[in-house]
C-alpha cells in the first residue's frame, strides 16, 4: 500500500510541476504579448493630433454648397461638395510632418517638392491640385475659418474643379490638399 501511495504522490508532484510549467509559460507568453502590443502603440502625443475628417468635410462643404465671398478673389457661387481621399490626406500628413520636424512653414517641402510632386509620390494621378497650410490653430473649426478669411486659401476651398480633399495636422502645422483625378 505504501508503494501505491508513493507512486500516486510522484504522479501528483509531476502533474503539479507540469501545471506550474504551463502557468509559467502562459505568464511569459502574456507578458511578451503585452510588450509587443505596447511597443506598437504610439503615445498620445499632442504633436501628432488626429484630425476629425467628418467635421472638416462638413465645414468645407458648408461653404462650398452655400457660396462664399473670398475677399479680393471675389464671390464664388455654390459648387459641389468634396469627398475625403486617403491618398490626399497622406500627402497632407507628409507635408505637415516635414514642416513640424524641420521647423519651417512653406508650400515648398524641405526637399524642394511642391504639392503636385507630393501627390504623385502617393500615386495620386491629378489633373488639378491645390494646397492650404496653416500654423497655430487649435482645432478644425478655427483652421477652416482662418483659411476662409484668407482670399487665396478661400479660393482653393471654393474652387469648383476640386473633387477630393485631405487634411492633416502635426504639432501646430496644418496642411489641406485638394485634388481632382485625370
CORJOWO-V77107 format. One record per run of one state. SS is the DSSP state (hx for helix, st for strand, lp for the rest). FROM is the first residue (numbers start at 0). LEN is the number of residues. If there is no record, write none. Layout:
ss->SS from->FROM len->LEN
ss->SS from->FROM len->LEN
This chain:
ss->lp from->0 len->1
ss->hx from->1 len->39
ss->lp from->40 len->12
ss->hx from->52 len->14
ss->lp from->66 len->1
ss->st from->67 len->2
ss->lp from->69 len->1
ss->hx from->70 len->3
ss->lp from->73 len->1
ss->st from->74 len->2
ss->lp from->76 len->6
ss->st from->82 len->2
ss->lp from->84 len->1
ss->hx from->85 len->17
ss->lp from->102 len->12
ss->hx from->114 len->7
ss->lp from->121 len->4
ss->st from->125 len->10
ss->lp from->135 len->4
ss->hx from->139 len->9
ss->lp from->148 len->2
ss->hx from->150 len->8
ss->lp from->158 len->5
ss->st from->163 len->7
ss->lp from->170 len->2
ss->st from->172 len->9
ss->lp from->181 len->1
